[in-house]
Amino acid sequence: MTSHSPEQIKISQSVAILVDGNNMERSIHNETNDQQTMLNFDTLIARLLDNRGLNRLVYFREGKQISSKLQERLHHHYHGSVRPCHKSADIPLTIKATQLASKVDTIIIMSGDSDYVELVRHLKSEGVRVEIAAIASTTSQLLIDEADHFHPVTSDDWFTLAPKKTSKRGKRSK
């Protein structure tokens, strides 16, 4: 019998990451008291995947004000997409998760919203591993308990944009 170290084990899980953008943004802004704080996908995605393959990344966001820089970055680095939602992300994210259930091994839901508890139960009944990634202080304990794993999103996973410099063009000199 040969013994293998964990480094020799090839992990070939396929993972979909579904982000409730409004929930995550609100949670981070509540935690930092700063509207200019944003998720750092470059560090966060790698940590969440932990040597597993990314099948898909979808960022659901309510409203028309969706950063084109965020859209370009997610597409360029992760072949991800941003989906504008009419109202809350709950229903579109749930539909996408259900559609992906037979195509991936794991679905990571980035939200602390207890509205996703029934979705987590359904996905697990379909044989999908379900992980939650969210800010612990704003995450439903019921959601954490229902998931297969909880990834706390911490200050290591976000950054704050520098304040925009105000233009002095509006003032006239005499």
C-alpha positions as CSV (number, residue, x, y, z in Angstrom):
1,M,0.0,0.0,0.0
2,T,1.4,3.4,-1.0
3,S,0.8,6.4,1.2
4,H,0.1,9.8,-0.4
5,S,0.5,13.2,1.1
6,P,-2.3,15.7,0.8
7,E,-0.1,17.7,-1.7
8,Q,-0.3,14.7,-4.1
9,I,-4.1,14.6,-4.2
10,K,-5.6,16.3,-7.2
11,I,-8.8,18.1,-6.4
12,S,-11.1,18.3,-9.4
13,Q,-14.2,19.8,-7.9
14,S,-16.1,22.3,-10.1
15,V,-17.3,25.4,-8.2
16,A,-19.9,28.1,-9.0
17,I,-19.7,31.3,-7.0
18,L,-23.0,33.3,-6.9
19,V,-22.7,36.7,-5.3
20,D,-25.7,38.7,-3.9
21,G,-23.9,42.0,-4.6
22,N,-26.3,44.2,-2.7
23,N,-26.2,42.0,0.4
24,M,-22.4,41.9,0.4
25,E,-22.0,45.6,-0.3
26,R,-24.4,46.5,2.5
27,S,-22.7,44.2,4.9
28,I,-19.2,45.6,4.2
29,H,-20.5,49.2,4.3
30,N,-22.1,48.4,7.7
31,E,-18.9,46.8,9.0
32,T,-16.6,49.7,7.8
33,N,-19.0,52.7,7.9
34,D,-17.5,53.5,4.5
35,Q,-19.4,53.4,1.2
36,Q,-16.1,53.3,-0.7
37,T,-15.2,49.8,0.6
38,M,-15.4,47.0,-1.9
39,L,-14.7,43.3,-2.2
40,N,-11.2,42.4,-3.3
41,F,-12.0,39.5,-5.7
42,D,-8.4,38.9,-6.5
43,T,-7.7,37.6,-3.0
44,L,-11.2,36.4,-2.1
45,I,-11.9,34.1,-5.1
46,A,-8.6,32.3,-4.8
47,R,-9.2,31.7,-1.0
48,L,-12.7,30.4,-1.6
49,L,-11.7,28.1,-4.4
50,D,-8.8,26.6,-2.5
51,N,-7.4,24.6,-5.4
52,R,-10.8,23.8,-6.9
53,G,-11.8,24.8,-10.4
54,L,-14.1,27.8,-11.0
55,N,-17.0,26.8,-13.3
56,R,-18.8,30.2,-13.1
57,L,-18.9,33.4,-11.2
58,V,-22.1,35.5,-11.3
59,Y,-22.5,38.8,-9.5
60,F,-26.2,39.7,-9.0
61,R,-26.8,43.4,-8.4
62,E,-30.1,45.3,-8.0
63,G,-30.3,48.6,-9.7
64,K,-28.9,50.4,-12.7
65,Q,-25.7,51.7,-11.1
66,I,-23.4,48.8,-11.8
67,S,-19.7,49.6,-12.1
68,S,-18.4,48.9,-15.6
69,K,-14.9,48.4,-14.1
70,L,-16.3,45.6,-11.9
71,Q,-18.0,44.0,-14.9
72,E,-14.8,44.2,-17.0
73,R,-12.6,42.9,-14.1
74,L,-14.9,39.9,-13.3
75,H,-15.2,39.0,-17.0
76,H,-11.4,39.5,-17.7
77,H,-10.1,37.6,-14.7
78,Y,-12.8,35.0,-14.0
79,H,-15.0,34.9,-17.1
80,G,-17.6,36.1,-14.7
81,S,-20.7,38.1,-15.4
82,V,-22.8,40.8,-13.7
83,R,-26.5,40.3,-13.8
84,P,-28.7,43.3,-13.1
85,C,-31.8,42.4,-11.1
86,H,-35.2,44.1,-11.2
87,K,-35.6,44.0,-7.4
88,S,-33.6,41.8,-5.0
89,A,-31.1,39.2,-6.1
90,D,-32.8,36.4,-4.2
91,I,-35.0,35.0,-7.0
92,P,-32.5,35.4,-9.9
93,L,-29.7,33.9,-7.8
94,T,-31.9,31.0,-6.7
95,I,-32.9,30.2,-10.2
96,K,-29.3,30.3,-11.4
97,A,-28.2,28.0,-8.5
98,T,-31.0,25.5,-9.3
99,Q,-29.9,25.5,-13.0
100,L,-26.3,24.9,-12.1
101,A,-26.9,22.2,-9.5
102,S,-26.4,19.4,-12.0
103,K,-23.4,21.0,-13.6
104,V,-21.1,21.7,-10.5
105,D,-19.9,19.9,-7.4
106,T,-20.1,23.0,-5.1
107,I,-22.0,26.2,-5.1
108,I,-20.7,29.1,-3.0
109,I,-23.4,31.6,-2.2
110,M,-21.9,35.0,-1.2
111,S,-24.6,36.3,1.1
112,G,-25.6,36.2,4.7
113,D,-29.3,36.5,4.0
114,S,-31.6,33.9,5.7
115,D,-33.8,34.0,2.6
116,Y,-31.3,31.5,1.1
117,V,-31.9,28.8,3.8
118,E,-34.5,26.9,1.7
119,L,-32.2,27.1,-1.4
120,V,-29.3,25.6,0.6
121,R,-31.6,22.8,1.7
122,H,-32.7,22.1,-1.8
123,L,-29.2,22.2,-3.3
124,K,-27.9,19.8,-0.7
125,S,-30.9,17.4,-1.4
126,E,-29.7,17.4,-5.0
127,G,-26.2,16.3,-3.9
128,V,-24.5,19.7,-4.2
129,R,-22.1,20.9,-1.6
130,V,-23.2,24.4,-0.5
131,E,-20.8,26.9,1.1
132,I,-21.6,30.3,2.3
133,A,-19.2,33.2,2.2
134,A,-20.2,36.3,4.0
135,I,-19.4,38.7,6.8
136,A,-20.0,36.8,10.1
137,S,-21.6,39.7,12.0
138,T,-24.4,40.1,9.3
139,T,-24.9,36.5,8.5
140,S,-27.9,34.5,9.6
141,Q,-26.9,31.7,12.1
142,L,-29.5,29.5,10.5
143,L,-27.8,29.9,7.1
144,I,-24.4,29.1,8.6
145,D,-25.8,26.0,10.3
146,E,-27.5,24.8,7.1
147,A,-24.5,25.1,4.9
148,D,-21.7,22.5,4.5
149,H,-19.1,25.2,5.2
150,F,-18.9,28.9,6.1
151,H,-16.2,31.2,4.8
152,P,-16.0,34.3,6.9
153,V,-15.3,37.4,4.7
154,T,-13.0,39.7,6.7
155,S,-11.2,42.9,6.3
156,D,-8.5,41.0,4.4
157,D,-11.1,40.5,1.7
158,W,-11.9,44.1,1.0
159,F,-10.3,47.4,0.2
160,T,-11.3,51.1,0.4
161,L,-11.1,53.4,-2.6
162,A,-9.3,56.6,-2.1
163,P,-11.8,59.6,-1.9
164,K,-12.2,61.4,-5.2
165,K,-10.4,64.7,-5.4
166,T,-12.8,67.6,-5.7
167,S,-12.3,69.9,-8.6
168,K,-11.5,73.6,-7.9
169,R,-12.6,74.6,-11.4
170,G,-16.0,75.8,-10.1
171,K,-14.3,78.7,-8.2
172,R,-13.3,81.8,-10.0
173,S,-10.2,83.8,-9.1
174,K,-10.4,87.6,-9.1
